[in-house]
Amino acid sequence: MEIPFEPILFGIKVNIHLIMEYLAFIVGFRYYVFLRKRSTDEISSNNRLSIIIGATLGALIGSRIIGFLEYPFINFSENTWIELLNAKSIMGGLFGGLLGVEIAKKIIGEKRSSGDLFTFPIILGIFIGRIGCFLSGTNEFTYGIETKSILGMDLGDGVLRQPLALYELVFLVLLAIVLKQIQKKKILKSGGLFKWFMISYFGFRFLIEFLKPNEFFILGLSSVQILCVICLLYYYKTIFFVKESRHKNQDIRQPTENF
């Protein structure tokens, strides 16, 4: 199979990335419905629907804004305007969805955490979408810089590049396994699972963006990396609280160990 993978169906070239995007949304949502039926969701159906609407609108706006900002120095023309209008970013979608949820919860007066139930469906959706990114090769701006390492792959332009989509697929599998173990041990408060998913994923994307042929235009960072920093600052209390709690636990244990 050649990359980009562009199958012909009934004489029409199939956009595999678009197909996988729709599949990611459908499968991810069905997985969410499945998990909600098996869980004791404390949030009412009406409030949960409002939260989903907020997340959807926020994700739509956020994905477009960050997708647009990934091309800060592009020369505008009729064709590039069409490309920019179609540009989307999963990072913008995630953070925009987060803000959309928070706004929706404030409007309806919902104070309980709502993110845990979305965590694994989101991971599954991103995983399916990234398969589409890999199969699209250099047709989508998800490929890496040139490399001479054994991991380099020809993604459609005759150049060995870092297969960033494959790296992310491996990361998502490992992240899902770790979060599943954490969920089973019940060591996090409600909402903690989603927070650590966001912290982990945005931290990973911040690092891997250095392997992407980005426009680094502010403090040596790309637009996606700047968003990653904003997200990590948004969750700084979660990160700081965990570190503080560990130190307190160590301080409590030390006198006992000395006796």
MIDOSE-1310 file (N, C-alpha, C; in nm, 2 decimals, decimal comma, always signed):
residues 259
meip	+0,08/-0,12/+0,00/+0,00/+0,00/+0,00/+0,09/+0,12/+0,00; +0,06/+0,22/-0,09/+0,13/+0,34/-0,10/+0,07/+0,45/-0,01; +0,16/+0,53/+0,04/+0,11/+0,65/+0,11/+0,14/+0,77/+0,03; +0,05/+0,86/+0,01/-0,09/+0,87/+0,06/-0,18/+0,75/+0,00
fepi	-0,26/+0,70/+0,08/-0,36/+0,60/+0,04/-0,48/+0,67/-0,02; -0,50/+0,65/-0,15/-0,61/+0,72/-0,22/-0,69/+0,62/-0,30; -0,78/+0,55/-0,23/-0,85/+0,44/-0,31/-0,95/+0,51/-0,40; -0,98/+0,43/-0,51/-1,08/+0,48/-0,61/-1,21/+0,39/-0,59
lfgi	-1,32/+0,46/-0,57/-1,44/+0,38/-0,55/-1,55/+0,44/-0,65; -1,59/+0,35/-0,74/-1,68/+0,39/-0,85/-1,63/+0,50/-0,93; -1,50/+0,50/-0,95/-1,44/+0,61/-1,04/-1,41/+0,74/-0,96; -1,44/+0,74/-0,83/-1,42/+0,86/-0,75/-1,31/+0,84/-0,65
kvni	-1,21/+0,93/-0,65/-1,10/+0,92/-0,55/-1,16/+0,95/-0,41; -1,14/+0,86/-0,32/-1,19/+0,87/-0,18/-1,09/+0,95/-0,09; -1,15/+1,04/-0,02/-1,07/+1,12/+0,08/-1,07/+1,04/+0,21; -0,96/+0,96/+0,22/-0,95/+0,86/+0,34/-0,95/+0,94/+0,47
hlim	-0,89/+1,06/+0,47/-0,88/+1,13/+0,60/-1,02/+1,18/+0,64; -1,10/+1,22/+0,55/-1,23/+1,27/+0,58/-1,32/+1,15/+0,63; -1,31/+1,04/+0,56/-1,38/+0,92/+0,60/-1,35/+0,88/+0,74; -1,22/+0,88/+0,78/-1,17/+0,84/+0,91/-1,22/+0,95/+1,02
eyla	-1,23/+1,07/+0,98/-1,28/+1,18/+1,07/-1,42/+1,15/+1,11; -1,50/+1,12/+1,01/-1,64/+1,09/+1,03/-1,65/+0,96/+1,12; -1,57/+0,86/+1,08/-1,57/+0,73/+1,16/-1,53/+0,76/+1,30; -1,43/+0,84/+1,32/-1,38/+0,87/+1,46/-1,50/+0,94/+1,54
fivg	-1,57/+1,03/+1,48/-1,68/+1,09/+1,55/-1,79/+0,99/+1,59; -1,83/+0,91/+1,49/-1,94/+0,82/+1,51/-1,90/+0,71/+1,61; -1,79/+0,65/+1,60/-1,74/+0,54/+1,69/-1,72/+0,60/+1,83; -1,66/+0,72/+1,84/-1,63/+0,78/+1,97/-1,76/+0,81/+2,04
fryy	-1,86/+0,87/+1,97/-1,99/+0,90/+2,03/-2,06/+0,77/+2,08; -2,06/+0,67/+1,99/-2,13/+0,55/+2,03/-2,06/+0,48/+2,16; -1,93/+0,50/+2,16/-1,85/+0,44/+2,28/-1,89/+0,52/+2,40; -1,91/+0,66/+2,39/-1,95/+0,74/+2,50/-2,09/+0,69/+2,55
vflr	-2,18/+0,67/+2,46/-2,32/+0,63/+2,49/-2,31/+0,49/+2,57; -2,23/+0,40/+2,52/-2,21/+0,27/+2,58/-2,16/+0,29/+2,72; -2,06/+0,37/+2,74/-2,00/+0,39/+2,88/-2,10/+0,46/+2,97; -2,18/+0,55/+2,92/-2,28/+0,62/+3,01/-2,39/+0,53/+3,05
krst	-2,43/+0,43/+2,97/-2,53/+0,34/+3,01/-2,48/+0,24/+3,12; -2,35/+0,22/+3,12/-2,29/+0,13/+3,22/-2,25/+0,20/+3,34; -2,26/+0,33/+3,34/-2,21/+0,41/+3,46/-2,32/+0,47/+3,54; -2,30/+0,51/+3,66/-2,40/+0,59/+3,73/-2,37/+0,73/+3,72
deis	-2,41/+0,79/+3,61/-2,38/+0,93/+3,59/-2,47/+1,02/+3,68; -2,41/+1,10/+3,76/-2,48/+1,19/+3,85/-2,54/+1,31/+3,78; -2,49/+1,34/+3,66/-2,54/+1,45/+3,59/-2,67/+1,41/+3,51; -2,77/+1,50/+3,52/-2,90/+1,46/+3,45/-2,88/+1,46/+3,30
snnr	-2,98/+1,40/+3,23/-2,97/+1,39/+3,09/-2,97/+1,52/+3,02; -3,06/+1,61/+3,07/-3,07/+1,75/+3,01/-2,94/+1,83/+3,03; -2,88/+1,82/+3,14/-2,76/+1,89/+3,17/-2,65/+1,83/+3,09; -2,65/+1,70/+3,07/-2,54/+1,63/+3,00/-2,56/+1,67/+2,85
lsii	-2,68/+1,68/+2,80/-2,70/+1,73/+2,66/-2,65/+1,87/+2,64; -2,68/+1,96/+2,74/-2,63/+2,09/+2,73/-2,47/+2,10/+2,73; -2,41/+2,01/+2,81/-2,27/+2,00/+2,81/-2,21/+1,96/+2,68; -2,28/+1,86/+2,62/-2,23/+1,81/+2,49/-2,24/+1,91/+2,38
igat	-2,35/+1,99/+2,38/-2,37/+2,10/+2,29/-2,26/+2,20/+2,31; -2,23/+2,24/+2,43/-2,13/+2,33/+2,46/-1,99/+2,29/+2,41; -1,97/+2,16/+2,43/-1,84/+2,10/+2,39/-1,83/+2,10/+2,24; -1,94/+2,07/+2,17/-1,94/+2,06/+2,02/-1,91/+2,20/+1,96
lgal	-1,98/+2,30/+2,01/-1,97/+2,43/+1,96/-1,83/+2,49/+1,99; -1,78/+2,46/+2,11/-1,64/+2,51/+2,15/-1,54/+2,44/+2,06; -1,56/+2,31/+2,04/-1,46/+2,23/+1,96/-1,46/+2,28/+1,82; -1,57/+2,31/+1,76/-1,58/+2,36/+1,62/-1,51/+2,49/+1,61
igsr	-1,54/+2,58/+1,70/-1,47/+2,72/+1,69/-1,32/+2,71/+1,72; -1,29/+2,63/+1,82/-1,15/+2,62/+1,86/-1,06/+2,55/+1,75; -1,12/+2,45/+1,69/-1,04/+2,37/+1,59/-1,01/+2,46/+1,47; -1,11/+2,55/+1,43/-1,09/+2,64/+1,32/-0,99/+2,75/+1,35
iigf	-1,00/+2,80/+1,47/-0,91/+2,91/+1,50/-0,76/+2,86/+1,50; -0,74/+2,75/+1,57/-0,60/+2,70/+1,58/-0,55/+2,65/+1,44; -0,65/+2,59/+1,37/-0,61/+2,54/+1,23/-0,57/+2,66/+1,14; -0,64/+2,77/+1,16/-0,60/+2,90/+1,09/-0,47/+2,95/+1,13
leyp	-0,44/+2,95/+1,26/-0,32/+3,00/+1,32/-0,19/+2,92/+1,29; -0,21/+2,79/+1,24/-0,10/+2,71/+1,20/-0,03/+2,76/+1,08; -0,09/+2,85/+1,01/-0,03/+2,91/+0,88/-0,02/+3,06/+0,90; +0,06/+3,11/+0,99/+0,07/+3,25/+1,02/+0,13/+3,34/+0,91
finf	+0,22/+3,28/+0,82/+0,29/+3,36/+0,72/+0,25/+3,32/+0,58; +0,13/+3,26/+0,56/+0,09/+3,21/+0,43/+0,06/+3,33/+0,34; +0,09/+3,31/+0,21/+0,05/+3,41/+0,11/-0,09/+3,39/+0,07; -0,18/+3,48/+0,09/-0,32/+3,46/+0,07/-0,36/+3,47/-0,08
sent	-0,44/+3,38/-0,12/-0,50/+3,38/-0,25/-0,63/+3,31/-0,24; -0,70/+3,30/-0,35/-0,83/+3,24/-0,35/-0,82/+3,09/-0,31; -0,72/+3,02/-0,36/-0,70/+2,88/-0,32/-0,66/+2,86/-0,18; -0,57/+2,95/-0,13/-0,53/+2,93/+0,01/-0,64/+2,97/+0,11
wiel	-0,72/+3,06/+0,07/-0,84/+3,10/+0,16/-0,93/+2,97/+0,17; -0,95/+2,90/+0,06/-1,03/+2,78/+0,07/-0,97/+2,68/+0,16; -0,83/+2,66/+0,15/-0,76/+2,57/+0,23/-0,77/+2,61/+0,38; -0,75/+2,74/+0,41/-0,76/+2,78/+0,55/-0,90/+2,77/+0,61
lnak	-1,00/+2,79/+0,53/-1,14/+2,77/+0,58/-1,16/+2,62/+0,61; -1,09/+2,53/+0,55/-1,11/+2,39/+0,57/-1,01/+2,34/+0,68; -0,92/+2,42/+0,72/-0,82/+2,38/+0,82/-0,88/+2,36/+0,96; -0,84/+2,25/+1,02/-0,89/+2,21/+1,15/-0,77/+2,16/+1,23
simg	-0,79/+2,17/+1,37/-0,68/+2,13/+1,46/-0,75/+2,05/+1,57; -0,70/+1,93/+1,60/-0,76/+1,85/+1,71/-0,73/+1,92/+1,84; -0,61/+1,99/+1,85/-0,57/+2,06/+1,97/-0,67/+2,18/+2,00; -0,70/+2,25/+1,90/-0,79/+2,36/+1,91/-0,93/+2,31/+1,95
glfg	-0,96/+2,19/+1,89/-1,09/+2,13/+1,92/-1,10/+2,09/+2,06; -1,00/+2,03/+2,12/-1,00/+1,98/+2,25/-1,01/+2,10/+2,35; -0,92/+2,20/+2,33/-0,92/+2,31/+2,43/-1,05/+2,39/+2,41; -1,09/+2,41/+2,29/-1,22/+2,48/+2,26/-1,34/+2,41/+2,32
gllg	-1,34/+2,28/+2,31/-1,44/+2,20/+2,37/-1,44/+2,21/+2,52; -1,32/+2,21/+2,58/-1,31/+2,23/+2,72/-1,37/+2,36/+2,77; -1,34/+2,47/+2,70/-1,40/+2,60/+2,73/-1,55/+2,60/+2,71; -1,59/+2,54/+2,60/-1,74/+2,53/+2,57/-1,81/+2,46/+2,68
veia	-1,75/+2,35/+2,74/-1,81/+2,28/+2,85/-1,82/+2,37/+2,97; -1,72/+2,44/+3,00/-1,72/+2,52/+3,12/-1,82/+2,63/+3,11; -1,83/+2,69/+2,99/-1,93/+2,80/+2,97/-2,07/+2,74/+2,99; -2,10/+2,62/+2,92/-2,23/+2,56/+2,93/-2,26/+2,52/+3,08
kkii	-2,17/+2,47/+3,15/-2,19/+2,44/+3,29/-2,23/+2,56/+3,38; -2,16/+2,67/+3,35/-2,20/+2,79/+3,42/-2,34/+2,84/+3,39; -2,38/+2,83/+3,26/-2,51/+2,87/+3,22/-2,62/+2,79/+3,29; -2,60/+2,66/+3,29/-2,70/+2,57/+3,35/-2,69/+2,55/+3,50
gekr	-2,58/+2,60/+3,56/-2,55/+2,59/+3,70/-2,51/+2,45/+3,74; -2,44/+2,38/+3,65/-2,39/+2,24/+3,69/-2,25/+2,26/+3,74; -2,23/+2,21/+3,87/-2,10/+2,22/+3,93/-2,02/+2,09/+3,94; -2,08/+1,98/+3,91/-2,01/+1,85/+3,91/-1,92/+1,83/+3,79
ssgd	-1,82/+1,76/+3,81/-1,72/+1,73/+3,70/-1,79/+1,64/+3,60; -1,76/+1,67/+3,47/-1,83/+1,60/+3,37/-1,73/+1,53/+3,27; -1,60/+1,55/+3,28/-1,51/+1,51/+3,18/-1,47/+1,36/+3,18; -1,47/+1,30/+3,29/-1,42/+1,16/+3,30/-1,49/+1,07/+3,20
lftf	-1,62/+1,09/+3,18/-1,70/+1,00/+3,09/-1,66/+1,02/+2,94; -1,60/+1,13/+2,91/-1,56/+1,16/+2,77/-1,42/+1,11/+2,74; -1,34/+1,08/+2,85/-1,20/+1,06/+2,83/-1,16/+0,95/+2,73; -1,21/+0,83/+2,75/-1,18/+0,72/+2,66/-1,24/+0,73/+2,52
piil	-1,37/+0,78/+2,51/-1,42/+0,80/+2,38/-1,34/+0,90/+2,30; -1,28/+1,01/+2,37/-1,20/+1,10/+2,30/-1,07/+1,04/+2,25; -1,01/+0,96/+2,34/-0,89/+0,89/+2,30/-0,91/+0,80/+2,18; -1,02/+0,73/+2,18/-1,05/+0,64/+2,07/-1,08/+0,72/+1,94
gifi	-1,15/+0,83/+1,95/-1,17/+0,91/+1,84/-1,04/+0,97/+1,78; -0,95/+1,02/+1,86/-0,83/+1,07/+1,81/-0,75/+0,96/+1,75; -0,75/+0,84/+1,81/-0,67/+0,72/+1,75/-0,72/+0,69/+1,61; -0,85/+0,69/+1,59/-0,91/+0,66/+1,46/-0,87/+0,77/+1,36
grig	-0,88/+0,89/+1,41/-0,85/+1,01/+1,32/-0,70/+1,01/+1,28; -0,62/+0,97/+1,37/-0,47/+0,97/+1,34/-0,44/+0,86/+1,24; -0,51/+0,75/+1,23/-0,49/+0,65/+1,13/-0,52/+0,72/+0,99; -0,62/+0,80/+0,99/-0,65/+0,87/+0,86/-0,54/+0,97/+0,83
cfls	-0,48/+1,03/+0,93/-0,37/+1,13/+0,91/-0,25/+1,05/+0,85; -0,22/+0,94/+0,90/-0,11/+0,86/+0,85/-0,13/+0,81/+0,71; -0,25/+0,76/+0,68/-0,28/+0,72/+0,55/-0,28/+0,83/+0,44; -0,31/+0,95/+0,49/-0,31/+1,07/+0,40/-0,17/+1,12/+0,37
gtne	-0,07/+1,08/+0,45/+0,07/+1,12/+0,42/+0,09/+1,27/+0,42; +0,16/+1,32/+0,32/+0,18/+1,46/+0,31/+0,07/+1,54/+0,26; -0,05/+1,48/+0,23/-0,17/+1,55/+0,19/-0,23/+1,63/+0,31; -0,19/+1,58/+0,43/-0,23/+1,65/+0,56/-0,11/+1,70/+0,63
ftyg	-0,12/+1,81/+0,70/-0,01/+1,87/+0,77/+0,01/+1,80/+0,91; +0,03/+1,67/+0,90/+0,06/+1,59/+1,02/+0,18/+1,51/+1,01; +0,26/+1,54/+0,91/+0,39/+1,47/+0,88/+0,50/+1,54/+0,96; +0,62/+1,47/+0,97/+0,73/+1,52/+1,04/+0,84/+1,58/+0,95
ietk	+0,94/+1,62/+1,01/+1,06/+1,68/+0,94/+1,14/+1,56/+0,87; +1,23/+1,60/+0,79/+1,31/+1,49/+0,73/+1,40/+1,43/+0,83; +1,43/+1,30/+0,81/+1,52/+1,23/+0,91/+1,60/+1,12/+0,83; +1,71/+1,09/+0,89/+1,79/+0,98/+0,84/+1,78/+0,85/+0,93
silg	+1,70/+0,86/+1,03/+1,69/+0,75/+1,13/+1,61/+0,63/+1,06; +1,62/+0,52/+1,13/+1,56/+0,40/+1,07/+1,40/+0,41/+1,08; +1,36/+0,51/+1,16/+1,21/+0,53/+1,17/+1,15/+0,61/+1,06; +1,24/+0,67/+0,97/+1,20/+0,75/+0,86/+1,11/+0,68/+0,76
mdlg	+1,01/+0,74/+0,71/+0,92/+0,68/+0,61/+0,89/+0,78/+0,50; +0,87/+0,73/+0,38/+0,83/+0,81/+0,27/+0,68/+0,82/+0,28; +0,63/+0,95/+0,31/+0,49/+0,97/+0,33/+0,42/+1,03/+0,20; +0,49/+1,02/+0,09/+0,43/+1,06/-0,03/+0,51/+1,16/-0,12
dgvl	+0,62/+1,22/-0,06/+0,69/+1,32/-0,14/+0,83/+1,28/-0,17; +0,86/+1,14/-0,15/+0,99/+1,09/-0,18/+1,10/+1,12/-0,08; +1,06/+1,18/+0,04/+1,16/+1,21/+0,14/+1,13/+1,13/+0,26; +1,23/+1,08/+0,33/+1,21/+1,01/+0,46/+1,18/+1,11/+0,56
rqpl	+1,06/+1,09/+0,63/+1,02/+1,18/+0,73/+0,98/+1,11/+0,86; +0,98/+1,19/+0,97/+0,93/+1,14/+1,09/+0,78/+1,10/+1,08; +0,74/+0,98/+1,11/+0,60/+0,94/+1,10/+0,53/+0,98/+1,23; +0,50/+1,11/+1,24/+0,44/+1,16/+1,37/+0,31/+1,09/+1,40
alye	+0,23/+1,06/+1,30/+0,10/+1,00/+1,33/+0,12/+0,86/+1,40; +0,22/+0,79/+1,35/+0,24/+0,66/+1,42/+0,29/+0,67/+1,56; +0,38/+0,77/+1,58/+0,42/+0,80/+1,72/+0,30/+0,83/+1,81; +0,21/+0,91/+1,76/+0,10/+0,94/+1,84/+0,00/+0,82/+1,86
lvfl	-0,01/+0,73/+1,77/-0,09/+0,61/+1,79/-0,03/+0,53/+1,90; +0,10/+0,51/+1,90/+0,16/+0,44/+2,01/+0,14/+0,51/+2,15; +0,16/+0,64/+2,15/+0,14/+0,72/+2,27/-0,01/+0,70/+2,32; -0,11/+0,71/+2,23/-0,24/+0,70/+2,27/-0,28/+0,56/+2,33
vlla	-0,22/+0,46/+2,28/-0,24/+0,33/+2,33/-0,18/+0,32/+2,48; -0,06/+0,37/+2,49/+0,00/+0,36/+2,62/-0,07/+0,45/+2,72; -0,12/+0,57/+2,68/-0,19/+0,66/+2,77/-0,32/+0,59/+2,81; -0,39/+0,53/+2,72/-0,52/+0,46/+2,75/-0,50/+0,35/+2,85
ivlk	-0,39/+0,28/+2,84/-0,36/+0,17/+2,93/-0,33/+0,22/+3,07; -0,25/+0,33/+3,08/-0,22/+0,39/+3,21/-0,34/+0,45/+3,28; -0,42/+0,52/+3,20/-0,54/+0,58/+3,26/-0,65/+0,48/+3,30; -0,65/+0,37/+3,23/-0,74/+0,26/+3,26/-0,70/+0,20/+3,40
qiqk	-0,57/+0,18/+3,42/-0,52/+0,13/+3,55/-0,55/+0,23/+3,66; -0,53/+0,35/+3,63/-0,56/+0,46/+3,73/-0,71/+0,46/+3,77; -0,80/+0,44/+3,66/-0,94/+0,44/+3,69/-0,98/+0,32/+3,77; -0,92/+0,20/+3,75/-0,95/+0,08/+3,83/-0,91/+0,10/+3,97
kkil	-0,80/+0,16/+4,00/-0,75/+0,18/+4,13/-0,82/+0,29/+4,21; -0,90/+0,38/+4,13/-0,98/+0,48/+4,19/-0,90/+0,57/+4,28; -0,79/+0,62/+4,23/-0,70/+0,71/+4,31/-0,72/+0,85/+4,27; -0,81/+0,88/+4,18/-0,83/+1,02/+4,14/-0,98/+1,06/+4,18
ksgg	-0,99/+1,19/+4,21/-1,13/+1,24/+4,23/-1,20/+1,25/+4,10; -1,33/+1,27/+4,11/-1,41/+1,29/+3,99/-1,36/+1,41/+3,91; -1,34/+1,38/+3,78/-1,29/+1,48/+3,69/-1,14/+1,47/+3,67; -1,07/+1,40/+3,76/-0,92/+1,39/+3,76/-0,87/+1,31/+3,64
lfkw	-0,95/+1,21/+3,59/-0,91/+1,13/+3,48/-0,90/+1,22/+3,35; -1,00/+1,30/+3,33/-0,99/+1,39/+3,21/-0,88/+1,49/+3,22; -0,86/+1,55/+3,34/-0,76/+1,65/+3,36/-0,62/+1,59/+3,32; -0,60/+1,47/+3,37/-0,46/+1,41/+3,34/-0,45/+1,36/+3,20
fmis	-0,56/+1,33/+3,13/-0,56/+1,30/+2,99/-0,51/+1,43/+2,92; -0,58/+1,54/+2,95/-0,54/+1,67/+2,88/-0,40/+1,71/+2,91; -0,35/+1,70/+3,04/-0,22/+1,73/+3,07/-0,12/+1,64/+2,99; -0,15/+1,51/+2,99/-0,06/+1,42/+2,92/-0,05/+1,44/+2,77
yfgf	-0,17/+1,46/+2,71/-0,18/+1,47/+2,57/-0,12/+1,60/+2,52; -0,15/+1,71/+2,59/-0,10/+1,84/+2,55/+0,05/+1,85/+2,58; +0,10/+1,78/+2,68/+0,24/+1,77/+2,71/+0,32/+1,70/+2,60; +0,26/+1,59/+2,55/+0,31/+1,51/+2,44/+0,32/+1,59/+2,31
rfli	+0,21/+1,65/+2,28/+0,20/+1,73/+2,16/+0,30/+1,85/+2,16; +0,32/+1,91/+2,28/+0,42/+2,02/+2,29/+0,55/+1,97/+2,24; +0,59/+1,85/+2,29/+0,73/+1,80/+2,26/+0,73/+1,75/+2,11; +0,63/+1,68/+2,06/+0,64/+1,62/+1,93/+0,63/+1,73/+1,82
eflk	+0,58/+1,85/+1,85/+0,57/+1,95/+1,76/+0,70/+2,00/+1,71; +0,81/+1,98/+1,79/+0,94/+2,01/+1,74/+0,99/+1,93/+1,63; +0,92/+1,81/+1,60/+0,96/+1,72/+1,49/+0,87/+1,75/+1,37; +0,79/+1,86/+1,37/+0,70/+1,89/+1,27/+0,76/+2,02/+1,20
pnef	+0,75/+2,03/+1,06/+0,80/+2,15/+0,99/+0,70/+2,27/+1,01; +0,70/+2,31/+1,14/+0,61/+2,42/+1,18/+0,67/+2,56/+1,15; +0,59/+2,66/+1,16/+0,64/+2,80/+1,16/+0,65/+2,84/+1,31; +0,77/+2,85/+1,36/+0,80/+2,88/+1,50/+0,81/+3,03/+1,51
filg	+0,70/+3,10/+1,55/+0,70/+3,25/+1,53/+0,69/+3,33/+1,66; +0,67/+3,27/+1,77/+0,67/+3,34/+1,90/+0,75/+3,26/+2,00; +0,86/+3,32/+2,05/+0,95/+3,26/+2,15/+0,99/+3,12/+2,10; +1,01/+3,11/+1,97/+1,05/+2,98/+1,92/+0,95/+2,87/+1,92
lssv	+0,82/+2,90/+1,94/+0,72/+2,80/+1,95/+0,62/+2,82/+1,84; +0,55/+2,71/+1,81/+0,44/+2,72/+1,71/+0,31/+2,75/+1,77; +0,21/+2,78/+1,69/+0,08/+2,81/+1,75/+0,02/+2,70/+1,84; +0,05/+2,58/+1,79/+0,00/+2,46/+1,87/+0,07/+2,45/+2,00
qilc	+0,20/+2,47/+2,00/+0,28/+2,47/+2,13/+0,24/+2,58/+2,22; +0,21/+2,70/+2,17/+0,16/+2,80/+2,26/+0,03/+2,76/+2,32; -0,06/+2,70/+2,24/-0,19/+2,65/+2,30/-0,16/+2,54/+2,41; -0,06/+2,46/+2,38/-0,02/+2,35/+2,48/+0,02/+2,42/+2,61
vicl	+0,10/+2,52/+2,61/+0,14/+2,60/+2,73/+0,02/+2,66/+2,80; -0,07/+2,72/+2,72/-0,19/+2,77/+2,78/-0,27/+2,67/+2,85; -0,29/+2,55/+2,79/-0,36/+2,44/+2,85/-0,29/+2,39/+2,98; -0,16/+2,38/+2,98/-0,09/+2,33/+3,10/-0,10/+2,43/+3,21
lyyy	-0,10/+2,56/+3,17/-0,12/+2,67/+3,28/-0,26/+2,66/+3,33; -0,36/+2,63/+3,25/-0,49/+2,61/+3,29/-0,51/+2,51/+3,40; -0,43/+2,40/+3,38/-0,43/+2,29/+3,48/-0,32/+2,29/+3,58; -0,26/+2,41/+3,60/-0,14/+2,42/+3,69/-0,18/+2,38/+3,83
ktif	-0,30/+2,40/+3,87/-0,34/+2,37/+4,01/-0,34/+2,22/+4,03; -0,39/+2,15/+3,92/-0,39/+2,00/+3,93/-0,25/+1,95/+3,94; -0,15/+2,00/+3,86/-0,01/+1,95/+3,86/+0,05/+1,99/+4,00; +0,03/+2,11/+4,04/+0,09/+2,16/+4,16/+0,03/+2,09/+4,28
fvke	-0,10/+2,06/+4,28/-0,16/+2,00/+4,39/-0,11/+1,86/+4,41; -0,08/+1,78/+4,30/-0,03/+1,65/+4,31/+0,11/+1,65/+4,37; +0,20/+1,74/+4,33/+0,33/+1,76/+4,38/+0,33/+1,79/+4,53; +0,24/+1,89/+4,56/+0,23/+1,93/+4,70/+0,18/+1,82/+4,79
srhk	+0,08/+1,74/+4,74/+0,03/+1,63/+4,82/+0,13/+1,52/+4,84; +0,22/+1,50/+4,75/+0,33/+1,40/+4,76/+0,42/+1,44/+4,87; +0,46/+1,57/+4,87/+0,55/+1,63/+4,97/+0,49/+1,62/+5,11; +0,36/+1,65/+5,12/+0,29/+1,64/+5,25/+0,29/+1,50/+5,30
nqdi	+0,26/+1,40/+5,21/+0,26/+1,26/+5,25/+0,39/+1,21/+5,30; +0,50/+1,26/+5,23/+0,63/+1,23/+5,27/+0,67/+1,28/+5,41; +0,62/+1,41/+5,43/+0,65/+1,47/+5,56/+0,58/+1,40/+5,67; +0,46/+1,35/+5,64/+0,38/+1,28/+5,74/+0,44/+1,15/+5,78
rqpt	+0,50/+1,08/+5,68/+0,56/+0,95/+5,69/+0,69/+0,95/+5,76; +0,76/+1,06/+5,74/+0,90/+1,06/+5,79/+0,92/+1,04/+5,94; +0,83/+1,11/+6,03/+0,85/+1,08/+6,17/+0,82/+0,94/+6,21; +0,73/+0,87/+6,14/+0,70/+0,73/+6,17/+0,82/+0,64/+6,13
enf	+0,88/+0,68/+6,02/+1,00/+0,60/+5,98/+1,12/+0,62/+6,07; +1,12/+0,73/+6,13/+1,24/+0,76/+6,22/+1,23/+0,68/+6,35; +1,11/+0,65/+6,39/+1,09/+0,58/+6,52/+1,12/+0,43/+6,51
